[in-house]
């Protein structure tokens, strides 16, 4: 996944997976910085505030460099506020949040000169995504679900998920044994999310047939690696244009979805 | 699936799906005979005996031709007895039973001059098979799971599953409304079968997300039809040899799995 002289950027949420990943990569002596994205999810529970504290404390304790991007400051509204000002996601902020995080991670990673963006997705995460995509046979998504997505020279950074073969309970055990302080709460907006439903169903399967979750994911990777899916397998072959506003790669001509959405958020905020 | 002058052979188990299918095809004025395979599953409950009675009664009532193949008479042992004499299936007769039924159905269909073999598999059956194959990403099976499998000139009859888009509750409702007498019992050996476990899991998914089961199956068919799987899609392209004993097509040189298994069953029975 990585060469020893790669500059790695880890996307850090303050949760166990991403902090454990940062810890592992640092102990393996990779050159690895963190990126925390402040989403402004600060109603009851102060999710963003508390998770940022954990990320900052970890960086300070291990003398690591943490880049902080604050959505409210940079883009003009917090994620929950912006979600009320756009039709994207039908009231739920998750779609907007994912779009925004992907954009920021790629921008910081690509323009910061990093070789690879690492995220803390574990087996439970990946199996749930795979399960959702399989229930609807979304073959485009299936063919691009991979532990490593190679970069695209026009502007997508290489991406890697080093923990994708570890059960969530394994990353939790690692974080516990290493004494890593992380935020226990899930994002309050995740309640009722499809991904959580799929995780529960897969947990039931795993309880009845131990190993089924790993087998599901690994046999998928094997089939995918053998070229089973008859279409483009990664982002290197996508037909990409440059967004005329931000310059990031996009599959649609003109403005990318990120710029379009946030321009409309700011316009509505001013007029409203 | 069928032309009006096709000669159709319906595999009839005495259950609701296959009898409902026979009824529908007969009412639509297709030329359709039935095939009942006596498996000799006649411990407590007398499953085979009772299911044969239902099949015979239906044929008599509608003045239809029913072919009866008795495994014990033809092959020398009942399915449960044979299962104790072979290592196939590790004590469970289901693998041997499937192998045997597929062989007999193809032999009777092909040599009887039928154009197509129709089976009563419903959506619940197909979705459970699909689910099992997907959990292990068995792409060979996935690519051949289809409402219609075209024939292979060297000896595989065309196969069709006209009810594959109907929920089990729909075929049950049809059988009920038509007053079809069918056997309610499941095969006693099916208890604990993976397929039943998968059906239960999918039923839970369906209860939480109505339509999910149909969507899972239909989106699979759509993806498959679009050529997503990068391998042979049906039996017409298989590299087949002829079994040196029975002459039926097989993918392995020499004897087919059916002949090999039953020869060994008869040898053990004689010696044992």
Contacts between the chains, C-beta under 8 A, distances in Angstrom:
chain1	res1	chain2	res2	distance
A	134	B	134	5.6
A	134	B	216	7.9
A	135	B	205	7.8
A	135	B	212	6.4
A	135	B	215	7.0
A	135	B	216	5.1
A	135	B	219	7.9
A	136	B	215	6.2
A	136	B	216	7.4
A	136	B	219	5.0
A	137	B	216	7.7
A	137	B	219	3.9
A	137	B	220	4.9
A	137	B	222	6.9
A	137	B	223	4.2
A	137	B	228	7.9
A	138	B	219	7.8
A	139	B	223	5.1
A	139	B	226	7.9
A	139	B	228	4.9
A	197	B	208	7.0
A	201	B	201	7.1
A	201	B	204	7.4
A	201	B	205	6.6
A	204	B	201	7.4
A	205	B	135	7.8
A	205	B	201	6.6
A	208	B	197	7.0
A	212	B	135	6.4
A	215	B	135	7.0
A	215	B	136	6.2
A	216	B	134	7.9
A	216	B	135	5.1
A	216	B	136	7.4
A	216	B	137	7.6
A	219	B	135	7.9
A	219	B	136	5.0
A	219	B	137	3.9
A	219	B	138	7.8
A	220	B	137	4.9
A	222	B	137	6.9
A	223	B	137	4.2
A	223	B	139	5.0
A	226	B	139	7.9
A	227	B	230	5.7
A	228	B	137	7.9
A	228	B	139	4.9
A	228	B	229	6.1
A	228	B	230	5.4
A	228	B	231	7.1
A	229	B	228	6.1
A	229	B	229	7.4
A	229	B	230	6.6
A	230	B	227	5.7
A	230	B	228	5.4
A	230	B	229	6.6
A	230	B	230	4.3
A	231	B	228	7.1
